[in-house]
Amino acid sequence: MGFMQKQVFRLGFSLLVALSLACGIFIQPAAALTDEQKLVSEVWRIVNRTYLDDTFNHQNWAAVRQKVLEKPISDQKAAYGAIQNMLKTLDDPFTRFLDPEQYRSLQVNTSGELTGVGLQIALNPQSGKLEVVAPIAGSPAEKAGIRPRDRIVKIEGISTTDLTLDEAAARMRGPIGSLVTLLIERDGEGEQEIRVVRDRIALNPVVAELRSSPQGTPYGYLRLNQFNANASMELAHAISSLEKKGAAAYILDLRNNPGGLLQAGIEIARLWLDSGTIVYTVNRQGIQGSFEAFGPALTDDPLVILVNQGTASASEILAGALQDNGRAELVGETTFGKGLIQSLFELSDGSGLAVTIAKYETPNHRDINKLGIKPDTVVTQQILTRDEIGTETDLQYQAALDVLSKNAVVAKLGTGE
């Protein structure tokens, strides 16, 4: 009988366990996540899987999710706010949430925060201040005299201290012909108010001209304004055309080029290199991916690259690749120093997420984030007007010409001419 009781007890116990398990399964839907909570979880998962820093800024990332989901999230606006607060704990201005409109606009221009005034902007990682990377060539901002490294203190009287990058960009967008007032802070000059009339921003990335040096050598002057999806193809056409016209050397002007697509930077490096590594990418596992040149280059002619403080991101990948491979000499000023790579993720409700997934190193394993690339020949330059670029008043351009003429002489000696 005792045995039977034990059996019954065991059966009863296992039945109880089965019931409690079944209840657990049965009860679960009542505690299911709302659509708003699902969106927050989706963002958390993407960051958890891909973010470069696996310490998540020295915090328990799972606890961050728990904390956010404990509070009620009533609507989409609240969900977006909760996501932004969660991402803020990473202290990385480049990892950010984009609402559906911001996400669409980023996809359209593929080159960062282009706005109705034509500025590429970034949050300075050290100071947290909103900073100009570079004005877009020919844009209203450039015409109004805004320069790389200018800090934007206020937009229409509103302090930028508490604005995200995208909120700041949105405040500078607006109808063509409308006016926006910016309070700018500049080193050595204090604060000044600049009024800019918004306009359509032309994004023709390449300027190409055949010129003649003082010694009579024909050379190609190429200016690249940004790395959008057309940049590589446009530059390839320009080089081929200049080669046919007899160019014997090149100056590639990357000054105030704020970057854009990583792939465009890699493709353009391949136009100049027969072989060699272009860039290493390092993710949080420390795994290095590398991109190689496989030739043939479109030209082996001597090349000088012009850089300055507004040369950033994909521009730095290109400049670093050609400098480290001994393919080009760099002239100008130390570059901006953005060595982080973001990936764009589309979320289930049409919004987007930019996440820092890797950093990059030049072929000689230089990490340029916050450091920039130092040119072979350092030449500082007063700010030029649009019409002065590439003229006699452009000291960096004149220095590039000097380097080219020396290189041409060395090349001739090498061939015994």
Salt bridges, closest charged atoms under 4 A:
GLU113 OE2 - ARG96 NH2 2.48
GLU131 OE1 - ARG149 NH1 3.87
GLU142 OE1 - ARG386 NE 3.76
ASP150 OD2 - ARG186 NH2 2.82
ASP166 OD2 - ARG96 NE 3.22
GLU185 OE1 - LYS129 NZ 3.46
GLU185 OE1 - ARG151 NE 2.82
ASP187 OD1 - ARG151 NH2 2.76
GLU189 OE2 - ARG147 NH1 3.65
GLU189 OE1 - ARG186 NH1 3.55
GLU209 OE1 - ARG211 NE 2.86
ASP253 OD2 - ARG255 NH2 2.84
ASP324 OD1 - ARG366 NH2 2.65
GLU361 OE1 - HIS365 ND1 2.88
ASP367 OD2 - LYS359 NZ 3.45
ASP394 OD2 - ARG255 NH2 2.70
